[in-house]
Amino acid sequence: MSDSRKGKRPLVADRRYPKKKKTAKPAARKAPAKLRKAPARKPSRNIFVRLFKWILRLVWWITWRVGLTVAAGIALAVGYFWTTLPDVDELLDGRARGSVTLLDGEGNRFAWRGDQFGGVVMASTVSPGLKNAVIAIEDRRFYRHFGVSPRGVASAVRINLREGRGPLQGHGGSTITQQTAKLLCLGVVYDPAEWESEAAYVSDCRRGSLQRKAKEAVYAMAMEAKYSKEEILSIYLNRAYMGAGAYGAEAAAQRYFGKPAATLTPAEGAMLAGLLTAPSRLAPTSNLERSRDRAATVLRLMGEQGYLSRAEVAQWQENPASLSPAARRNAGGYFADWVMSTGPEFFTRNTTEDVIIRTTLDQRLQRAAEDALKQVFETKVREGSKAQAAIVVMSADGAVRAMVGGRETQVAGVFNRAIQAQRQTGSAFKPFVYAAALELGYSPLDFVDDEPLTLDIPGSGRWSPRNYTNTYSGRVTLTKALADSLNIPAVKVSESMGRDLVRRVATDFGIDGAMADGPALALGASESTLLDMTGAYAGILNGGSSVTPYGLIDLRLRGDSEPLMGTGGGIRERVIQEGAAKELIWMMEKVVSEGTGQRAQFGGWQIAGKTGTTQAARDAWFIGFTADYVAGVWMGYDDNTPLTGVTGGGLPTEIWRETMARVHEGMSPRPLPLQVPERAVRQAQTPAQQAPQSRQPEVPRTTEGLIETLLRDILGGGRDR
């Protein structure tokens, strides 16, 4: 029997769904297989990726912690400085020295010295033109930063590198707040015991090291936290140095424009703002054109930043700021310097207070002297000449009304030839020789022989004086000898009176310094200053009393009504009798009307004076007076080079005339207080043919002769003058 199931397929259900092709599976599996093969290269790449990420995480970890630490440190530093900052009111006047304001005889301000501070101003009280100009040129983002401007620093570094400097050299990118911090010296107050000088303290405050800059930035941020923007700007406007000794906007406005800071125009405000970067070099009193150019740049920036319209910029650029009359005269020049030197040092040169000094200056007379000197040198002196001149004008009591110490009149703090130059006086000394003779009873009409003279001088040998003309006039009166400036008669009179007497008379009249020992004393071999010589002539004009030249009337502290001190000059002791002084004036009037000083005449005024020329014409003088004013003029070279073709009766006399003609403008001529000798009066009243033919007395040549003459006069009842 056979198995019936053999060879038959097993019974199974039919597949409802067709079987997927095997080829599709490998394809789907191959892709993952390939992905699984990639890790063969991944280990090396992952190392670098993970390392890079780790480094980034480390840097971030360090950075935010360091940043947090630095921020905390800065915050602590800012907080510390914040606690040390005083109230705003205490920071507005930061001068180490006080100021000196000088007023003329009429009470008008004409000069400033020291650290001038005009008074406190606030950013809200100064003119908008000044406030906006300062912001435009110094810190255009002032109202938008927190005390430090990173953009400004980056810009400054870029400019410095482009111009070949170090990153911190030149432009600093400092904000107004940072500049104010520097003005406050980062809170360090000047202590004389700690610093060698104030200059050393200021130099340290202005250091520009990286460490100093960092501290300055922190201090600035503390200020921003403590004060408002307006308060910071107010401190800056009050403490900033603006040239010519002016600290703060108010002092600068008064110094340059003679007006308050609240009334400045945009052009004036731009000029002040423009000089903040270099106040000494850009000060308008130093170079007005340079200051105006800088102001034009500030005005342009104000227009670009919207503070001024285009039309306003053009208007103010075409009408730049002008200096006040006092500023144009450059702070009083020589006269102010002299007054400062005559007052107490602790109230003038080194004052810590604000001082007001009233002086004797007459600004009209000062301009007259300056204009006269300029006019003569421009028209009478060869171009390129280095010759110098000085002028002093004073009243008969020694009150100095004008002073010019050199040809450059618009200066301050320079060599003053009127008070500092000790020069030989020449024949300008001779009036004191004749003053001694008149005091002893001689008459201007007494005779002396002008003839060759030789004297034996112990230790020096024989000396033979000569007249300037190398001629001799024979028998002449003392008046004629003075009028023609004859040397031999002057020596004879001096030797007869005695040099000690002549020396004493000159010294008592105020001619200071060592006098010559020999007979050349009579010819002006001694040295003196123009101020002393002019003061001595003032003593002759006032009737024979010495004077001490002075320029200071009184001195007081600002705000006080009572002065702390008064004048230290004026009329002093009598030197010669009034009658002798008046006769000497009569003799000196002949110098101008008939003698060597005729070029001094002007406008019908009666004038007395004396010319002077030293050996080799190294010095030339003319000193003279009217009934109202005394004026002295000196001319020469600083290095004692001889003048060419100049004598006292030439250019110095012309300078004197031009000065005094301007001084006396608008005044009516007045006669001099002179006294005509009685003999001259009688001779004028008696016809020449009826005049007695008596021999006129002659000045004796020796002291012994003087004694004999005096005895004869006493026994004979005196001498007729």
C-alpha positions in Angstrom: 0.0 0.0 0.0 1.2 3.3 -0.7 1.2 6.5 1.5 -1.2 8.8 -0.2 0.4 12.1 1.3 3.8 11.4 -0.1 4.9 14.1 -2.5 2.1 16.4 -1.6 2.7 19.9 -0.3 1.6 20.7 3.3 -1.6 22.5 3.5 -1.1 26.1 4.5 -3.2 29.2 4.1 -2.5 31.3 1.1 -0.5 34.5 1.7 -2.8 37.4 1.3 0.0 39.8 0.8 2.8 39.3 -1.6 6.2 38.9 -0.1 8.5 41.9 -0.2 11.5 41.6 -2.4 14.7 40.8 -0.6 16.5 43.4 -2.6 14.7 46.2 -0.9 15.9 45.2 2.6 19.6 45.3 2.0 19.2 48.7 0.4 17.4 50.0 3.5 19.9 48.4 5.8 23.0 49.5 3.9 22.5 53.2 4.8 22.6 52.6 8.5 25.5 50.3 7.9 27.4 53.1 6.3 26.5 55.5 9.2 27.8 53.0 11.6 31.1 52.9 9.8 31.6 56.7 10.2 32.6 56.5 13.9 35.9 55.1 12.7 36.9 58.8 12.0 34.9 60.6 14.7 37.1 60.0 17.7 39.9 62.5 16.4 37.4 65.1 15.3 35.4 65.0 18.5 38.6 65.6 20.6 39.2 68.9 18.9 35.6 69.9 19.0 35.3 69.0 22.6 38.6 70.8 23.4 37.5 73.9 21.5 34.2 73.9 23.3 35.9 73.4 26.6 38.2 76.3 26.0 35.3 78.5 25.1 33.5 77.4 28.2 36.7 78.1 30.2 37.2 81.5 28.7 33.6 82.4 29.3 33.9 81.1 32.9 37.0 83.1 33.5 35.7 86.2 31.6 32.4 86.6 33.4 34.1 85.9 36.8 36.9 88.3 36.1 34.4 90.8 34.6 32.3 90.4 37.7 35.3 90.9 39.9 36.5 94.0 37.9 33.0 95.4 37.9 32.8 94.9 41.7 36.2 96.5 42.1 35.2 99.5 40.0 31.9 99.7 41.9 33.8 99.7 45.2 36.3 102.3 43.9 33.5 104.5 42.6 31.7 104.1 45.9 34.8 105.1 47.8 35.4 108.2 45.7 31.7 109.0 45.9 32.0 109.1 49.7 35.0 111.5 49.5 33.4 114.0 47.1 32.3 117.2 48.9 29.3 119.4 48.1 29.4 121.2 44.8 29.7 124.6 46.5 33.1 123.6 47.9 34.5 122.8 44.4 33.7 126.0 42.5 36.8 128.0 43.5 39.9 125.9 43.5 42.7 128.4 43.3 45.8 128.0 45.3 46.6 131.7 45.1 44.5 134.8 45.3 44.1 137.6 42.8 45.0 141.2 42.5 42.8 143.7 40.7 44.3 147.1 39.9 42.2 150.2 39.6 43.3 153.5 38.1 43.0 156.9 39.8 39.3 157.1 38.7 38.5 153.6 40.0 38.4 151.9 36.7 39.9 148.4 36.4 42.9 148.3 34.2 45.0 145.3 35.2 44.9 141.9 36.8 47.5 139.8 38.5 47.6 136.4 40.3 44.9 133.8 39.9 42.0 135.9 38.9 38.6 134.5 39.9 35.6 136.7 38.9 33.1 134.9 41.0 31.0 131.8 40.9 28.9 131.1 37.9 26.6 128.1 37.2 26.0 126.4 33.9 22.5 127.7 34.0 23.6 131.4 34.5 26.3 131.7 31.8 25.2 132.7 28.3 24.0 129.9 26.1 26.7 130.9 23.6 29.4 130.0 26.1 27.8 126.9 27.5 27.0 125.4 24.1 30.4 126.3 22.7 32.2 124.5 25.5 30.1 121.3 24.9 30.5 121.5 21.2 34.3 121.7 21.3 35.1 119.7 24.4 32.5 116.9 24.7 29.7 116.7 22.2 28.3 113.6 23.9 28.4 115.1 27.4 24.8 114.5 28.2 24.8 110.9 26.9 27.8 109.2 28.6 28.4 108.1 32.2 31.6 110.0 32.7 33.8 108.1 30.3 33.2 107.9 26.5 34.6 104.6 25.0 33.9 106.0 21.6 35.8 109.1 22.3 38.8 107.2 23.7 38.9 104.9 20.6 38.7 107.9 18.3 41.5 109.6 20.1 43.7 106.5 20.0 43.1 106.2 16.3 44.0 109.8 15.7 47.2 109.5 17.8 48.3 106.4 16.0 47.6 108.0 12.6 49.6 111.0 13.5 52.6 108.9 14.6 52.3 109.3 18.3 51.7 106.7 21.1 48.1 105.7 21.8 47.9 107.9 24.9 50.0 110.8 23.6 48.2 113.8 22.2 44.5 113.5 22.0 43.1 111.9 25.2 39.5 111.5 24.4 38.7 112.9 27.8 35.1 113.9 28.6 34.3 117.1 30.4 33.7 115.0 33.5 37.2 113.5 33.2 38.7 117.0 32.7 36.9 118.2 35.7 38.3 115.3 37.7 41.8 116.3 36.6 41.1 119.9 37.6 40.2 118.6 41.0 43.5 116.6 41.0 41.4 113.5 41.8 40.6 114.9 45.2 44.2 115.5 46.2 44.5 119.0 47.9 47.6 121.0 47.6 49.7 120.9 50.7 52.9 123.1 50.8 54.5 120.7 53.3 54.1 117.8 51.0 55.0 119.3 47.6 58.2 121.2 46.6 56.2 123.8 44.9 52.8 124.5 43.5 54.2 123.8 40.0 55.2 120.3 41.1 51.7 119.7 42.4 50.1 120.8 39.2 52.5 118.8 37.1 51.6 115.7 39.1 47.9 116.4 38.6 48.4 116.5 34.9 50.3 113.2 34.5 49.0 111.1 31.6 50.1 107.6 32.6 47.8 104.6 32.0 47.3 104.1 35.8 46.5 107.8 36.2 44.0 107.6 33.3 42.3 104.6 34.9 42.0 106.3 38.2 40.7 109.4 36.5 38.0 107.4 34.7 36.8 105.9 38.0 36.8 109.3 39.7 34.8 110.7 36.8 32.2 107.9 37.2 32.0 108.7 40.9 31.3 112.4 40.0 28.6 111.3 37.6 27.0 109.3 40.4 27.3 112.2 42.9 26.5 115.2 40.8 24.2 116.2 38.1 25.4 117.0 34.6 24.7 120.7 35.2 26.7 120.6 38.4 29.7 119.0 36.8 29.6 121.5 34.0 29.4 124.3 36.6 32.5 123.0 38.4 34.3 122.9 35.0 33.3 126.4 34.0 34.5 127.8 37.4 37.8 126.0 37.7 39.1 125.8 34.1 42.2 128.0 33.4 41.4 130.4 30.5 44.7 132.2 30.1 46.1 135.6 31.3 45.8 134.5 34.9 42.0 134.1 34.6 40.4 131.0 36.3 36.8 130.4 35.4 34.4 131.8 32.9 33.5 134.9 34.8 37.1 136.0 35.3 37.9 135.3 31.6 34.8 137.2 30.4 35.8 140.2 32.5 39.5 139.9 31.6 39.0 139.8 27.8 35.7 141.5 27.2 35.0 143.6 30.2 31.5 142.0 30.8 29.9 139.3 32.8 29.8 135.7 31.5 26.0 135.8 31.4 26.1 138.4 28.6 28.6 136.9 26.3 27.7 136.6 22.6 28.2 133.4 20.7 31.4 134.8 19.2 32.8 135.7 22.6 31.7 132.4 24.1 33.4 130.5 21.2 36.6 132.4 21.8 36.7 131.4 25.4 35.8 127.8 24.7 38.4 127.7 22.0 41.3 128.5 24.2 40.5 125.7 26.8 42.9 123.3 25.1 45.9 125.7 25.1 44.9 128.8 27.2 48.3 130.5 27.3 49.1 130.0 23.6 45.5 130.8 22.4 44.8 133.6 24.7 43.5 136.6 22.7 45.9 138.9 24.6 48.8 136.9 23.2 47.6 136.5 19.6 44.1 137.8 18.7 44.0 136.5 15.2 45.0 133.0 16.3 42.3 133.1 18.9 39.7 134.3 16.4 40.6 131.5 14.0 40.1 129.0 16.8 36.7 130.6 17.6 35.6 130.3 14.0 36.2 126.5 14.3 34.1 126.3 17.4 31.3 128.3 15.8 31.4 125.8 12.8 31.1 122.9 15.3 28.2 124.6 17.1 26.4 124.8 13.7 27.1 121.2 12.9 25.7 120.1 16.3 22.6 122.2 16.0 23.4 124.9 18.5 23.4 127.6 15.8 21.8 128.0 12.5 23.9 128.2 9.3 23.1 131.9 9.1 24.1 132.5 12.7 27.4 130.8 12.2 28.1 133.0 9.2 27.1 136.1 11.2 29.4 135.5 14.1 32.3 134.3 12.0 32.0 137.6 10.1 31.8 139.6 13.3 34.4 138.0 15.6 34.9 139.0 19.3 36.9 142.1 20.1 38.9 142.7 23.2 38.0 145.3 25.8 40.2 148.5 26.0 41.8 147.2 29.2 42.6 143.8 27.6 44.1 145.5 24.5 46.5 147.3 26.8 47.6 143.9 28.1 47.0 144.1 31.8 48.6 147.4 32.6 52.1 146.6 31.4 55.0 148.2 33.1 53.0 150.3 35.5 51.1 147.3 36.9 54.3 145.3 37.3 55.9 148.2 39.2 53.0 148.7 41.5 53.0 144.9 42.3 56.6 145.2 43.2 56.1 148.0 45.6 53.3 146.4 47.8 53.7 143.8 50.5 54.6 140.4 48.9 51.9 138.6 50.9 49.3 140.9 49.4 50.7 141.1 45.9 53.0 138.5 44.3 52.1 135.7 46.8 48.7 136.6 48.0 46.2 134.0 49.1 43.4 136.6 49.3 41.6 138.5 46.6 43.1 142.0 46.7 42.0 145.3 45.2 44.7 148.0 44.7 43.8 151.6 43.8 46.6 153.3 42.0 47.7 156.7 40.7 47.6 155.7 37.0 45.9 158.0 34.6 45.0 155.9 31.6 44.8 158.9 29.3 48.3 159.9 30.2 49.5 156.3 29.8 48.1 156.2 26.2 49.8 159.6 25.6 53.2 158.3 26.6 52.8 155.1 24.6 51.6 156.9 21.5 54.4 159.5 21.7 57.1 156.9 21.9 55.7 154.9 19.0 55.3 158.0 16.8 58.9 159.2 17.3 60.4 155.7 16.7 58.3 155.3 13.6 59.2 158.6 12.1 62.6 159.6 13.5 64.5 156.4 14.2 66.0 154.3 11.5 64.2 151.1 10.7 65.7 148.0 12.5 67.3 150.1 15.3 67.5 148.2 18.6 67.7 151.4 20.6 65.3 151.5 23.6 63.6 154.2 25.5 61.6 154.7 28.7 59.2 157.4 30.0 57.8 158.3 33.4 55.1 161.0 34.0 54.3 162.1 37.5 52.8 164.8 39.6 54.9 167.2 41.7 54.1 165.1 44.8 55.6 161.9 43.3 52.3 160.3 42.2 53.2 158.4 39.0 50.6 158.9 36.3 52.2 156.9 33.4 55.1 154.6 32.9 56.6 153.1 29.7 59.6 150.7 30.3 60.5 150.0 26.7 59.4 150.2 23.1 57.2 147.1 23.3 54.4 148.7 25.3 51.8 145.8 25.2 53.7 143.5 27.6 53.7 142.4 31.2 56.4 140.8 33.4 59.3 142.0 31.3 62.4 144.1 31.9 61.3 147.6 32.9 63.9 150.2 31.9 62.1 152.9 33.8 62.8 151.3 37.2 65.4 148.5 36.6 68.0 150.1 34.3 70.7 151.8 36.3 72.3 154.3 33.8 74.7 157.2 34.0 72.8 160.4 34.2 75.2 162.7 32.4 74.3 166.4 32.4 70.8 165.7 33.7 72.6 165.6 37.1 73.8 169.2 36.9 70.7 170.9 38.4 71.7 169.4 41.8 75.1 170.9 41.5 73.6 174.3 41.1 70.9 173.6 43.7 73.8 173.2 46.3 75.2 176.6 45.2 71.8 178.4 45.4 71.2 176.8 48.8 74.5 178.3 50.0 73.4 181.8 48.9 74.7 182.1 45.3 72.7 183.8 42.6 71.8 182.4 39.2 73.5 185.5 37.9 76.9 185.0 39.6 79.7 184.4 37.2 82.1 181.5 36.6 84.9 181.2 34.1 84.5 178.6 31.3 88.2 178.0 30.5 90.6 175.1 30.3 90.9 173.3 33.6 93.2 170.6 34.9 92.8 168.9 38.3 95.2 166.6 40.1 93.2 163.6 41.4 95.0 161.6 44.0 95.6 158.1 42.7 94.4 158.9 39.2 96.7 161.7 38.1 95.7 164.8 36.1 92.2 165.2 34.7 91.1 167.8 32.2 87.4 168.0 31.6 86.1 169.4 28.3 82.9 170.8 27.1 80.8 168.8 24.6 81.7 171.4 21.8 85.4 171.4 22.7 85.2 175.2 22.9 85.2 177.7 25.8 82.7 180.5 26.5 84.8 182.5 28.9 83.1 184.4 31.7 79.4 183.1 32.0 76.7 183.2 34.6 75.6 180.1 36.4 72.4 180.3 34.4 74.2 180.4 31.1 76.4 177.6 32.1 73.4 175.4 32.9 71.5 176.4 29.8 74.3 175.5 27.5 75.3 172.5 29.6 78.9 173.6 30.0 81.0 171.0 31.8 83.9 173.0 33.2 81.7 175.5 35.1 79.7 172.6 36.6 83.0 171.0 37.8 84.2 174.3 39.2 81.0 174.9 41.1 80.9 171.4 42.5 84.5 171.5 43.6 83.9 174.9 45.2 80.7 173.8 47.0 82.4 170.5 48.0 81.5 167.1 46.5 80.0 165.9 49.8 77.5 168.7 49.8 76.5 168.1 46.1 76.3 164.4 46.9 74.1 165.0 49.9 71.7 167.3 48.0 71.3 164.7 45.2 70.8 161.9 47.6 68.2 163.9 49.6 66.3 164.6 46.5 66.0 160.8 45.9 68.8 159.9 43.6 69.6 156.5 45.1 72.7 154.4 44.7 76.5 154.9 45.0 77.7 158.4 43.9 80.9 159.0 42.0 83.9 159.9 44.3 85.9 162.1 41.9 85.2 165.5 40.4 83.3 163.8 37.5 80.4 163.6 40.0 79.3 167.0 38.7 79.1 165.6 35.1 76.7 162.8 36.0 79.2 159.9 36.3 76.9 158.3 38.9 74.1 155.9 37.9 70.4 156.2 38.6 67.1 155.0 37.3 64.7 157.1 35.3 62.1 156.9 38.0 64.4 158.2 40.7 65.7 161.0 38.4 62.1 162.1 37.5 61.2 162.0 41.2 64.2 164.2 42.0 63.0 166.8 39.5 59.6 166.6 41.0 61.2 167.8 44.3 62.5 170.9 42.5 59.0 171.6 41.1 57.3 171.3 44.4 59.5 173.9 46.0 62.5 171.9 47.2 61.1 169.0 49.1 62.0 165.4 48.3 59.4 163.0 47.1 59.1 159.2 47.1 57.5 158.2 43.8 54.5 156.0 44.4 51.8 154.3 42.4 49.7 152.6 45.2 47.1 154.7 46.8 45.4 152.0 49.0 45.0 148.3 49.3 42.0 146.4 50.5 40.6 142.8 50.4 37.7 142.1 48.1 34.4 142.7 49.9 36.0 145.0 52.5 35.2 148.7 52.6 38.2 149.8 54.7 41.7 149.6 53.2 44.4 147.6 54.9 47.1 150.0 53.9 47.6 153.4 52.2 50.2 155.0 50.0 53.9 154.7 50.9 55.0 157.7 48.9 54.5 161.4 48.5 56.3 164.6 49.6 59.0 164.1 52.3 61.6 166.3 54.0 62.7 169.7 52.6 66.1 169.6 50.8 66.6 173.2 49.8 64.8 176.4 50.6 61.8 177.3 48.5 63.5 180.5 47.2 66.5 178.5 46.0 64.2 175.9 44.3 62.3 178.7 42.5 65.5 180.3 41.3 66.7 176.9 40.1 63.4 176.5 38.2 64.1 179.9 36.6 67.6 178.7 35.5 66.1 175.5 34.1 63.5 177.4 32.2 66.4 179.1 30.4 67.6 175.6 29.3 64.4 175.2 27.3 63.8 178.8 26.2 67.4 179.6 25.3 69.6 176.5 25.7 70.0 172.8 24.8 66.4 171.9 25.5 64.7 174.2 23.0 63.1 171.2 21.2 60.9 170.6 24.3 58.8 173.7 23.7 55.1 173.2 22.8 51.8 175.0 22.9 52.9 178.2 24.7 53.6 176.3 28.0 56.4 177.5 30.3 58.8 174.6 30.6 61.8 173.9 32.7 64.2 171.0 32.2 67.6 169.6 31.5 69.2 167.5 28.8 71.8 164.9 29.5 74.2 163.0 27.4 76.8 160.6 28.8 80.3 159.7 27.6 80.3 158.3 24.1 76.5 159.0 23.9 75.7 155.7 25.6 72.8 157.4 27.4 70.6 160.3 26.4 68.2 162.0 28.8 65.6 164.8 29.0 63.8 165.5 32.2 61.5 168.5 32.5 58.3 169.8 33.9 55.4 172.2 33.5 53.4 173.6 36.3 51.3 170.4 36.3 53.4 167.4 35.4 57.0 166.2 35.5 58.2 163.8 32.8 61.5 162.0 32.3 62.8 160.3 29.1 65.8 158.0 28.8 67.1 156.6 25.5 69.9 154.1 24.9 70.9 150.5 24.1 70.5 147.7 26.7 74.1 146.6 26.0 75.5 150.1 26.4 76.3 150.4 22.6 76.8 154.2 21.9 74.0 156.0 20.2 74.6 157.3 16.7 73.9 161.0 16.3 71.7 161.2 19.4 72.1 163.6 22.3 69.8 164.5 25.2 68.6 167.6 23.3 67.6 165.5 20.3 65.4 162.4 20.2 64.8 162.2 24.0 63.6 165.8 24.0 61.3 165.2 21.0 59.8 162.1 22.8 59.3 164.3 25.9 57.6 167.0 23.8 55.3 164.6 22.0 54.4 163.0 25.3 53.7 166.2 27.2 51.9 167.8 24.3 49.4 164.9 24.4 49.3 165.0 28.2 48.3 168.7 28.2 45.7 168.5 25.5 42.6 170.5 26.6 44.5 172.2 29.4 45.2 176.0 29.6 48.9 177.0 30.0 49.9 177.9 33.5 53.2 179.6 34.5 55.9 177.8 36.4 56.4 178.5 40.1 59.7 180.3 39.4 61.4 183.3 41.0 63.4 185.8 38.9 66.5 186.9 40.7 66.2 190.5 42.0 69.3 191.6 40.2 67.7 190.5 36.9 64.5 192.4 37.8 66.5 195.6 38.5 68.5 195.2 35.3 65.3 194.8 33.3 63.9 198.0 34.9 67.2 200.1 34.6 68.4 201.2 31.2 71.6 199.6 30.2 73.5 202.9 30.1 72.5 203.7 33.7 73.3 200.3 35.1 76.1 200.3 37.7 79.3 198.9 36.4 80.2 196.9 39.5 82.1 193.6 39.2 79.9 190.6 39.4 80.9 188.0 42.0 82.5 184.8 40.7 82.0 181.4 42.1 85.2 180.5 44.1 87.2 177.5 42.9 88.0 176.0 46.2 86.3 175.3 49.5 88.6 177.8 51.2 87.5 180.4 48.7 83.9 179.5 49.5 84.5 180.1 53.2 86.1 183.5 52.4 83.2 184.5 50.2 80.7 183.5 52.8 82.5 185.5 55.5 82.6 188.5 53.2 78.9 188.2 52.5 78.1 187.9 56.1 80.2 190.9 57.0 78.9 192.8 54.0 75.3 192.2 54.8 74.6 189.3 52.5 74.4 188.6 48.8 72.0 190.1 46.3 70.1 187.5 44.3 
